Amino acid sequence: MKDAKSTAATGNKFDGFTDEERAAMKEHAKELKAASRRGSKDDAEREVLAKISEMEEPDRAMAERIHAIVKASAPALTPKLWYGMPAYAKNGKVVCFFQNAQKFKSRYATLGFNDVASLDEDTMWPTSFALTELTPAVEARIAALVQKAVS
């Protein structure tokens, strides 16, 4: 790994975080402040629903549907914002999250799972899934994954 001086000397430019990544970090700082003042689980869910309502289609429809699937499949999970994304936590730790495509200018939305999710299978397993459309089969798979993640 090169240090900053040698990188500059060779003309390679380190751009650091993208504008979208910096914005996500700023959102996370705001979320932490809001969480310390928050009154209830209902307030957190309202914040998640408000964030979803700001999304563009088709991400908004996917996020709304995933929110409903997570609530039905794992009612013990608490909705919360995490780096500006709808997320669902158990004992304060994010288990899964939805990242809309526009957030990082991606060609697909993502359903991700953090390390606290119980999805372990052998020595390798997926922790995120690209989403382009929610079909009944995909919705059933998401419900099963969320249930397994909290088991």
C-alpha positions as CSV (number, residue, x, y, z in Angstrom):
1,M,0.0,0.0,0.0
2,K,1.3,3.4,-0.9
3,D,1.3,6.3,1.5
4,A,-0.2,9.7,0.6
5,K,3.2,11.2,-0.3
6,S,4.2,8.4,-2.8
7,T,0.7,8.4,-4.3
8,A,0.9,12.1,-5.0
9,A,4.4,11.8,-6.3
10,T,3.4,9.2,-8.9
11,G,0.5,11.3,-10.1
12,N,-2.2,8.8,-8.9
13,K,-5.0,10.6,-7.4
14,F,-6.9,9.3,-4.4
15,D,-10.4,10.8,-4.5
16,G,-11.5,9.5,-1.1
17,F,-15.2,9.2,-0.5
18,T,-17.8,9.9,-3.2
19,D,-20.3,12.7,-2.7
20,E,-22.9,10.0,-2.1
21,E,-20.8,8.3,0.5
22,R,-20.1,11.6,2.3
23,A,-23.9,12.3,2.3
24,A,-24.6,8.9,3.7
25,M,-22.1,9.5,6.6
26,K,-23.7,12.9,7.3
27,E,-27.1,11.2,7.3
28,H,-25.9,8.6,9.8
29,A,-24.6,11.3,12.1
30,K,-28.0,13.0,12.0
31,E,-29.7,9.6,12.7
32,L,-27.6,9.0,15.7
33,K,-28.5,12.4,17.1
34,A,-32.2,11.8,16.4
35,A,-32.1,8.3,18.0
36,S,-30.8,9.8,21.2
37,R,-33.8,12.2,21.3
38,R,-36.4,9.7,19.9
39,G,-39.4,8.9,21.9
40,S,-40.6,5.6,20.6
41,K,-40.3,2.8,18.1
42,D,-43.2,4.4,16.2
43,D,-41.1,7.6,15.7
44,A,-38.4,5.5,14.1
45,E,-40.8,3.8,11.8
46,R,-42.3,7.1,10.8
47,E,-38.7,8.3,9.9
48,V,-38.2,5.1,7.8
49,L,-41.6,5.6,6.0
50,A,-40.7,9.2,5.3
51,K,-37.4,8.3,3.8
52,I,-39.1,5.7,1.6
53,S,-41.6,8.2,0.4
54,E,-38.7,10.4,-0.8
55,M,-37.4,7.7,-3.1
56,E,-38.1,7.6,-6.8
57,E,-39.9,4.8,-8.5
58,P,-39.4,1.9,-8.8
59,D,-37.3,1.9,-5.7
60,R,-40.1,3.4,-3.6
61,A,-42.5,0.6,-4.5
62,M,-39.8,-2.0,-3.7
63,A,-38.9,-0.3,-0.4
64,E,-42.6,-0.1,0.7
65,R,-43.1,-3.8,-0.2
66,I,-39.9,-4.9,1.6
67,H,-40.9,-2.9,4.6
68,A,-44.2,-4.8,4.7
69,I,-42.5,-8.1,4.2
70,V,-40.0,-7.5,7.0
71,K,-42.6,-6.4,9.4
72,A,-44.8,-9.5,8.7
73,S,-41.9,-12.0,8.6
74,A,-40.0,-10.7,11.6
75,P,-42.1,-8.4,13.8
76,A,-39.4,-8.4,16.5
77,L,-37.2,-6.3,14.2
78,T,-37.3,-2.5,14.8
79,P,-37.3,-0.2,11.7
80,K,-34.7,2.5,11.8
81,L,-32.7,4.6,9.4
82,W,-29.1,3.5,8.8
83,Y,-26.9,5.7,6.7
84,G,-30.1,7.2,5.2
85,M,-31.4,3.7,4.3
86,P,-34.4,1.8,5.7
87,A,-33.0,-0.8,8.0
88,Y,-34.3,-3.3,10.5
89,A,-32.6,-4.0,13.8
90,K,-32.6,-6.5,16.6
91,N,-31.4,-5.4,20.0
92,G,-30.1,-2.2,18.4
93,K,-28.0,-4.0,15.7
94,V,-29.0,-3.7,12.1
95,V,-29.9,-7.1,10.7
96,C,-31.0,-6.1,7.2
97,F,-31.4,-3.0,5.1
98,F,-32.7,-1.7,1.8
99,Q,-30.5,0.4,-0.4
100,N,-32.2,2.2,-3.3
101,A,-30.5,2.3,-6.6
102,Q,-30.4,6.1,-6.8
103,K,-28.6,6.4,-3.4
104,F,-25.2,5.4,-4.9
105,K,-26.3,5.7,-8.6
106,S,-26.4,2.0,-9.0
107,R,-28.3,0.0,-11.7
108,Y,-30.1,-2.0,-9.1
109,A,-31.5,-1.7,-5.5
110,T,-29.9,-3.9,-2.8
111,L,-31.3,-5.9,0.1
112,G,-28.4,-6.4,2.4
113,F,-27.8,-8.4,5.6
114,N,-25.2,-7.6,8.3
115,D,-23.1,-10.1,10.2
116,V,-25.7,-10.4,13.0
117,A,-28.0,-12.0,10.5
118,S,-28.1,-15.8,11.0
119,L,-27.7,-16.7,7.3
120,D,-24.5,-18.8,7.7
121,E,-24.3,-21.7,5.3
122,D,-21.1,-23.8,5.3
123,T,-18.1,-21.5,4.8
124,M,-19.6,-19.0,2.2
125,W,-23.0,-17.4,1.8
126,P,-24.4,-14.2,0.2
127,T,-25.0,-11.1,2.4
128,S,-26.6,-8.9,-0.2
129,F,-28.9,-9.3,-3.1
130,A,-29.5,-7.2,-6.2
131,L,-33.1,-6.3,-6.8
132,T,-34.6,-5.2,-10.1
133,E,-38.2,-6.3,-9.5
134,L,-40.2,-7.9,-6.8
135,T,-42.2,-10.9,-8.1
136,P,-44.2,-13.2,-5.8
137,A,-41.3,-15.7,-5.8
138,V,-38.8,-13.0,-4.9
139,E,-41.0,-11.7,-2.1
140,A,-41.3,-15.3,-0.7
141,R,-37.5,-15.7,-0.8
142,I,-37.1,-12.3,1.0
143,A,-39.6,-13.4,3.7
144,A,-37.7,-16.7,4.2
145,L,-34.3,-14.9,4.3
146,V,-35.6,-12.4,6.9
147,Q,-37.1,-15.1,9.1
148,K,-33.8,-17.1,8.9
149,A,-31.8,-14.0,9.6
150,V,-33.5,-13.4,13.0
151,S,-33.7,-17.1,14.0
